[in-house]
């Protein structure tokens, strides 16, 4: 779904072009879920998309941000650690940098040019 969400903006980063296809409606299953998780880039998590397809499929939309997680963070961290250990989930790695390129990695991160995690290797 994250790859679909990335395609929701028009070519200028704003509203979708006229006649933009209903990618959300096509991507979600009947009675499916659309999950929006806050960004790690510090940028506003805005998306513009048609909702008719999702409505016609009785989809449910959830949104969350760690800003509101508060005391639930330790439990979420424990659950995620277990799921990673069981190989039921894996992290999305945007790019791997050598340790000597750490300033470039930080620059890319601060500029919001990444989706997923950055990895530094010795």
MDTraj code that builds the backbone (N, CA, C; nanometers):
import mdtraj as md
import numpy as np

residues = "UNK UNK UNK UNK UNK UNK UNK UNK UNK UNK UNK UNK UNK UNK UNK UNK UNK UNK UNK UNK UNK UNK UNK UNK UNK UNK UNK UNK UNK UNK UNK UNK UNK UNK UNK UNK UNK UNK UNK UNK UNK UNK UNK UNK UNK UNK UNK UNK UNK UNK UNK UNK UNK UNK UNK UNK UNK UNK UNK UNK UNK UNK UNK UNK UNK UNK UNK UNK UNK UNK UNK UNK UNK UNK UNK UNK UNK UNK UNK UNK UNK UNK UNK UNK UNK UNK UNK UNK UNK UNK UNK UNK UNK UNK UNK UNK UNK UNK UNK UNK UNK UNK UNK UNK UNK UNK UNK UNK UNK UNK UNK UNK UNK UNK UNK UNK UNK UNK UNK UNK UNK UNK".split()
xyz = np.array([
    [0.0818, -0.1191, 0.0000],
    [0.0000, 0.0000, 0.0000],
    [0.0862, 0.1255, 0.0000],
    [0.2014, 0.1215, 0.0690],
    [0.2873, 0.2397, 0.0734],
    [0.3296, 0.2805, -0.0671],
    [0.3554, 0.1819, -0.1524],
    [0.3945, 0.2152, -0.2885],
    [0.2790, 0.2819, -0.3620],
    [0.1567, 0.2395, -0.3341],
    [0.0400, 0.3019, -0.3969],
    [0.0255, 0.4443, -0.3467],
    [0.0353, 0.4646, -0.2150],
    [0.0196, 0.5983, -0.1586],
    [0.1201, 0.6937, -0.2199],
    [0.2415, 0.6466, -0.2460],
    [0.3433, 0.7314, -0.3059],
    [0.3054, 0.7821, -0.4432],
    [0.2094, 0.7199, -0.5077],
    [0.1689, 0.7571, -0.6427],
    [0.0428, 0.8436, -0.6441],
    [-0.0031, 0.8857, -0.5268],
    [-0.1300, 0.9568, -0.5215],
    [-0.1210, 1.1023, -0.5609],
    [-0.0038, 1.1615, -0.5551],
    [0.0097, 1.3026, -0.5887],
    [0.0328, 1.3197, -0.7380],
    [-0.0056, 1.4332, -0.7879],
    [0.0169, 1.4649, -0.9278],
    [0.1639, 1.4903, -0.9541],
    [0.2012, 1.5166, -1.0790],
    [0.3408, 1.5335, -1.1163],
    [0.4110, 1.6479, -1.0449],
    [0.3338, 1.7485, -1.0016],
    [0.3942, 1.8620, -0.9320],
    [0.3927, 1.8429, -0.7813],
    [0.3520, 1.7240, -0.7321],
    [0.3454, 1.6977, -0.5896],
    [0.2146, 1.7428, -0.5277],
    [0.1303, 1.8069, -0.6049],
    [0.0027, 1.8563, -0.5534],
    [-0.1097, 1.7594, -0.5822],
    [-0.2256, 1.8136, -0.6067],
    [-0.3438, 1.7311, -0.6317],
    [-0.3233, 1.6453, -0.7568],
    [-0.3871, 1.5285, -0.7594],
    [-0.3732, 1.4411, -0.8763],
    [-0.4227, 1.5093, -1.0031],
    [-0.3665, 1.4666, -1.1138],
    [-0.4069, 1.5201, -1.2436],
    [-0.5515, 1.4817, -1.2731],
    [-0.6163, 1.5579, -1.3588],
    [-0.7539, 1.5299, -1.3990],
    [-0.7627, 1.3877, -1.4518],
    [-0.8651, 1.3157, -1.4096],
    [-0.8825, 1.1787, -1.4563],
    [-0.7925, 1.0802, -1.3844],
    [-0.7319, 1.1211, -1.2718],
    [-0.6433, 1.0320, -1.1962],
    [-0.7200, 0.9069, -1.1561],
    [-0.6658, 0.7893, -1.1814],
    [-0.7379, 0.6663, -1.1508],
    [-0.7562, 0.6476, -0.9999],
    [-0.8575, 0.5746, -0.9631],
    [-0.8869, 0.5482, -0.8222],
    [-0.7981, 0.4337, -0.7745],
    [-0.6690, 0.4627, -0.7513],
    [-0.5761, 0.3575, -0.7124],
    [-0.6089, 0.3009, -0.5752],
    [-0.6610, 0.3817, -0.4850],
    [-0.6959, 0.3300, -0.3528],
    [-0.8110, 0.2312, -0.3651],
    [-0.9130, 0.2669, -0.4396],
    [-1.0256, 0.1770, -0.4599],
    [-0.9846, 0.0477, -0.5279],
    [-0.8884, 0.0566, -0.6180],
    [-0.8417, -0.0637, -0.6872],
    [-0.7499, -0.1478, -0.5984],
    [-0.6783, -0.0843, -0.5071],
    [-0.5807, -0.1559, -0.4258],
    [-0.6421, -0.2236, -0.3037],
    [-0.7525, -0.1721, -0.2544],
    [-0.8113, -0.2263, -0.1316],
    [-0.9136, -0.3344, -0.1647],
    [-0.9171, -0.4380, -0.0808],
    [-1.0119, -0.5481, -0.0991],
    [-1.1477, -0.5095, -0.0412],
    [-1.2498, -0.5838, -0.0771],
    [-1.3815, -0.5646, -0.0173],
    [-1.3682, -0.5866, 0.1333],
    [-1.4207, -0.4925, 0.2116],
    [-1.4111, -0.4939, 0.3586],
    [-1.2650, -0.4887, 0.4043],
    [-1.1784, -0.4340, 0.3201],
    [-1.0364, -0.4252, 0.3528],
    [-1.0042, -0.3060, 0.4405],
    [-0.8759, -0.2891, 0.4677],
    [-0.8293, -0.1815, 0.5541],
    [-0.7276, -0.0953, 0.4810],
    [-0.7366, 0.0326, 0.5020],
    [-0.6365, 0.1284, 0.4561],
    [-0.5708, 0.1808, 0.5827],
    [-0.4397, 0.1605, 0.5949],
    [-0.3689, 0.2002, 0.7159],
    [-0.2705, 0.3108, 0.6801],
    [-0.2855, 0.4247, 0.7455],
    [-0.1972, 0.5388, 0.7250],
    [-0.1158, 0.5574, 0.8516],
    [0.0162, 0.5505, 0.8386],
    [0.1046, 0.5651, 0.9536],
    [0.1864, 0.6900, 0.9326],
    [0.1983, 0.7711, 1.0373],
    [0.2694, 0.8981, 1.0285],
    [0.4069, 0.8849, 0.9658],
    [0.4552, 0.9944, 0.9121],
    [0.5837, 0.9932, 0.8437],
    [0.6968, 1.0077, 0.9433],
    [0.8128, 0.9595, 0.9066],
    [0.9326, 0.9780, 0.9873],
    [1.0184, 1.0893, 0.9319],
    [0.9647, 1.1627, 0.8374],
    [1.0436, 1.2665, 0.7709],
    [1.0234, 1.4033, 0.8330],
    [0.9271, 1.4152, 0.9224],
    [0.8965, 1.5455, 0.9802],
    [0.8110, 1.6310, 0.8889],
    [0.7765, 1.5771, 0.7730],
    [0.6907, 1.6495, 0.6794],
    [0.5452, 1.6139, 0.7071],
    [0.4559, 1.6971, 0.6638],
    [0.3137, 1.6702, 0.6787],
    [0.2762, 1.5483, 0.5963],
    [0.1978, 1.4611, 0.6551],
    [0.1558, 1.3384, 0.5866],
    [0.0266, 1.3642, 0.5099],
    [0.0352, 1.4416, 0.4035],
    [-0.0819, 1.4739, 0.3231],
    [-0.0912, 1.3804, 0.2034],
    [-0.2116, 1.3409, 0.1713],
    [-0.2355, 1.2626, 0.0507],
    [-0.3714, 1.3049, -0.0033],
    [-0.3819, 1.3101, -0.1335],
    [-0.5077, 1.3439, -0.1975],
    [-0.5474, 1.2255, -0.2833],
    [-0.6625, 1.1697, -0.2550],
    [-0.7084, 1.0570, -0.3349],
    [-0.8600, 1.0491, -0.3281],
    [-0.9163, 0.9893, -0.4315],
    [-1.0597, 0.9683, -0.4349],
    [-1.0988, 0.8578, -0.3382],
    [-1.2069, 0.8775, -0.2663],
    [-1.2483, 0.7782, -0.1680],
    [-1.3660, 0.6917, -0.2146],
    [-1.4247, 0.7232, -0.3293],
    [-1.5434, 0.6505, -0.3734],
    [-1.5171, 0.5006, -0.3849],
    [-1.4052, 0.4620, -0.4451],
    [-1.3743, 0.3193, -0.4600],
    [-1.3632, 0.2494, -0.3261],
    [-1.2991, 0.3154, -0.2286],
    [-1.2865, 0.2574, -0.0949],
    [-1.4226, 0.2489, -0.0264],
    [-1.5056, 0.3530, -0.0436],
    [-1.6394, 0.3512, 0.0155],
    [-1.7249, 0.2394, -0.0434],
    [-1.7153, 0.2211, -0.1746],
    [-1.7950, 0.1187, -0.2414],
    [-1.7546, -0.0223, -0.1985],
    [-1.6338, -0.0345, -0.1439],
    [-1.5862, -0.1656, -0.0980],
    [-1.5968, -0.1803, 0.0536],
    [-1.6659, -0.0868, 0.1192],
    [-1.6814, -0.0909, 0.2654],
    [-1.5470, -0.1015, 0.3365],
    [-1.4489, -0.0282, 0.2877],
    [-1.3158, -0.0310, 0.3479],
    [-1.3139, 0.0525, 0.4751],
    [-1.2251, 0.0169, 0.5645],
    [-1.2042, 0.0906, 0.6888],
    [-1.0679, 0.1572, 0.6807],
    [-1.0619, 0.2848, 0.7215],
    [-0.9354, 0.3572, 0.7190],
    [-0.8891, 0.3822, 0.8622],
    [-0.7634, 0.3470, 0.8888],
    [-0.7023, 0.3708, 1.0189],
    [-0.5858, 0.4667, 1.0000],
    [-0.5646, 0.5516, 1.0962],
    [-0.4495, 0.6400, 1.0943],
    [-0.3846, 0.6404, 1.2308],
    [-0.2526, 0.6508, 1.2340],
    [-0.1839, 0.6560, 1.3623],
    [-0.0542, 0.7331, 1.3504],
    [-0.0132, 0.7828, 1.4639],
    [0.1146, 0.8517, 1.4736],
    [0.1749, 0.8163, 1.6085],
    [0.3041, 0.7946, 1.6133],
    [0.3680, 0.7632, 1.7409],
    [0.3586, 0.8789, 1.8401],
    [0.3294, 0.9982, 1.7914],
    [0.3126, 1.1127, 1.8805],
    [0.2025, 1.0836, 1.9825],
    [0.1005, 1.0095, 1.9410],
    [-0.0120, 0.9788, 2.0285],
    [0.0028, 0.8459, 2.1023],
    [0.1123, 0.7752, 2.0810],
    [0.1268, 0.6405, 2.1361],
    [0.1576, 0.6403, 2.2856],
    [0.2310, 0.7386, 2.3341],
    [0.2606, 0.7523, 2.4763],
    [0.3098, 0.6262, 2.5427],
    [0.2355, 0.5803, 2.6442],
    [0.2786, 0.4667, 2.7248],
    [0.2721, 0.3337, 2.6500],
    [0.2116, 0.3288, 2.5318],
    [0.2016, 0.2047, 2.4548],
    [0.3300, 0.1721, 2.3798],
    [0.4244, 0.2659, 2.3728],
    [0.5469, 0.2452, 2.2947],
    [0.6254, 0.1223, 2.3418],
    [0.6494, 0.1007, 2.4724],
    [0.7245, -0.0188, 2.5127],
    [0.6581, -0.1496, 2.4686],
    [0.5258, -0.1578, 2.4804],
    [0.4560, -0.2790, 2.4372],
    [0.4664, -0.2964, 2.2852],
    [0.4524, -0.1862, 2.2106],
    [0.4663, -0.1934, 2.0643],
    [0.6072, -0.2374, 2.0277],
    [0.7083, -0.1847, 2.0964],
    [0.8474, -0.2211, 2.0681],
    [0.8712, -0.3695, 2.0955],
    [0.8157, -0.4208, 2.2055],
    [0.8317, -0.5625, 2.2375],
    [0.7649, -0.6502, 2.1321],
    [0.6460, -0.6109, 2.0888],
    [0.5746, -0.6874, 1.9859],
    [0.6502, -0.6851, 1.8542],
    [0.6988, -0.5675, 1.8142],
    [0.7754, -0.5573, 1.6891],
    [0.9046, -0.6380, 1.6965],
    [0.9723, -0.6337, 1.8110],
    [1.0962, -0.7114, 1.8277],
    [1.0678, -0.8597, 1.8087],
    [0.9593, -0.9087, 1.8684],
    [0.9219, -1.0496, 1.8531],
    [0.8903, -1.0830, 1.7081],
    [0.8126, -0.9969, 1.6407],
    [0.7761, -1.0234, 1.5012],
    [0.8984, -1.0224, 1.4094],
    [0.9941, -0.9319, 1.4355],
    [1.1184, -0.9321, 1.3580],
    [1.1959, -1.0611, 1.3828],
    [1.2072, -1.1028, 1.5090],
    [1.2806, -1.2247, 1.5436],
    [1.2181, -1.3475, 1.4790],
    [1.0855, -1.3498, 1.4706],
    [1.0140, -1.4615, 1.4078],
    [1.0121, -1.4499, 1.2557],
    [1.0727, -1.3439, 1.2021],
    [1.0776, -1.3180, 1.0581],
    [0.9387, -1.3061, 0.9946],
    [0.8432, -1.2574, 1.0735],
    [0.7086, -1.2350, 1.0221],
    [0.6974, -1.0979, 0.9565],
    [0.7846, -1.0080, 0.9931],
    [0.7926, -0.8766, 0.9295],
    [0.9394, -0.8444, 0.9052],
    [0.9645, -0.7523, 0.8149],
    [1.1008, -0.7069, 0.7918],
    [1.1001, -0.5570, 0.7666],
    [1.2107, -0.4947, 0.7976],
    [1.2232, -0.3503, 0.7792],
    [1.2462, -0.3185, 0.6319],
    [1.1896, -0.2082, 0.5890],
    [1.2149, -0.1590, 0.4540],
    [1.3414, -0.0750, 0.4599],
    [1.4442, -0.1167, 0.3865],
    [1.5709, -0.0437, 0.3840],
    [1.5735, 0.0423, 0.2587],
    [1.5799, 0.1721, 0.2795],
    [1.5822, 0.2657, 0.1679],
    [1.7175, 0.2627, 0.0977],
    [1.8228, 0.2690, 0.1779],
    [1.9569, 0.2735, 0.1190],
    [2.0593, 0.2361, 0.2247],
    [2.1687, 0.1762, 0.1806],
    [2.2798, 0.1423, 0.2681],
    [2.3972, 0.2324, 0.2343],
    [2.4585, 0.2898, 0.3383],
    [2.5725, 0.3802, 0.3234],
    [2.6909, 0.3231, 0.3997],
    [2.8112, 0.3510, 0.3532],
    [2.9286, 0.3193, 0.4337],
    [2.9335, 0.4205, 0.5475],
    [2.9996, 0.3821, 0.6566],
    [3.0065, 0.4703, 0.7720],
    [3.0700, 0.6048, 0.7358],
    [3.1632, 0.6026, 0.6418],
    [3.2271, 0.7282, 0.6005],
    [3.1294, 0.8214, 0.5276],
    [3.0187, 0.7668, 0.4793],
    [2.9166, 0.8475, 0.4120],
    [2.8021, 0.8862, 0.5053],
    [2.8245, 0.8766, 0.6360],
    [2.7202, 0.9106, 0.7337],
    [2.6665, 1.0528, 0.7146],
    [2.7516, 1.1529, 0.6868],
    [2.6960, 1.2873, 0.6638],
    [2.5978, 1.2919, 0.5457],
    [2.6268, 1.2171, 0.4400],
    [2.5355, 1.2115, 0.3254],
    [2.4045, 1.1430, 0.3649],
    [2.4141, 1.0353, 0.4438],
    [2.2939, 0.9656, 0.4906],
    [2.2078, 1.0601, 0.5733],
    [2.2699, 1.1352, 0.6628],
    [2.1960, 1.2302, 0.7448],
    [2.1320, 1.3385, 0.6585],
    [2.2048, 1.3859, 0.5601],
    [2.1512, 1.4871, 0.4697],
    [2.0283, 1.4342, 0.3951],
    [2.0375, 1.3112, 0.3431],
    [1.9234, 1.2501, 0.2739],
    [1.8039, 1.2343, 0.3676],
    [1.8297, 1.1929, 0.4919],
    [1.7234, 1.1748, 0.5892],
    [1.6537, 1.3071, 0.6210],
    [1.7336, 1.4099, 0.6492],
    [1.6768, 1.5406, 0.6835],
    [1.6027, 1.6045, 0.5663],
    [1.6453, 1.5737, 0.4443],
    [1.5796, 1.6278, 0.3252],
    [1.4516, 1.5512, 0.2912],
    [1.4265, 1.4409, 0.3630],
    [1.3062, 1.3622, 0.3351],
    [1.3168, 1.2813, 0.2079],
    [1.4400, 1.2475, 0.1675],
    [1.4618, 1.1748, 0.0424],
    [1.4644, 1.0235, 0.0607],
    [1.4111, 0.9736, 0.1702],
    [1.4158, 0.8300, 0.1959],
    [1.2770, 0.7775, 0.2290],
    [1.2537, 0.6528, 0.1986],
    [1.1350, 0.5813, 0.2442],
    [1.1874, 0.4548, 0.3076],
    [1.1713, 0.4409, 0.4344],
    [1.2240, 0.3233, 0.5040],
    [1.3446, 0.3634, 0.5873],
    [1.4250, 0.2648, 0.6176],
    [1.5389, 0.2839, 0.7060],
    [1.6663, 0.3079, 0.6265],
    [1.7582, 0.3778, 0.6903],
    [1.8934, 0.3940, 0.6362],
    [1.9857, 0.3044, 0.7172],
    [2.0767, 0.2369, 0.6498],
    [2.1701, 0.1474, 0.7168],
    [2.3108, 0.1982, 0.6943],
    [2.3889, 0.2082, 0.8032],
    [2.5298, 0.2442, 0.7951],
    [2.6115, 0.1186, 0.8195],
    [2.7083, 0.0922, 0.7323],
    [2.7949, -0.0248, 0.7477],
    [2.9383, 0.0195, 0.7718],
    [3.0137, -0.0570, 0.8515],
    [3.1539, -0.0205, 0.8793],
    [3.2401, -0.0224, 0.7545],
])
top = md.Topology()
chain = top.add_chain()
for i, resn in enumerate(residues, 1):
    res = top.add_residue(resn, chain, resSeq=i)
    for name in ("N", "CA", "C"):
        top.add_atom(name, md.element.get_by_symbol(name[0]), res)
traj = md.Trajectory(xyz[None], top)
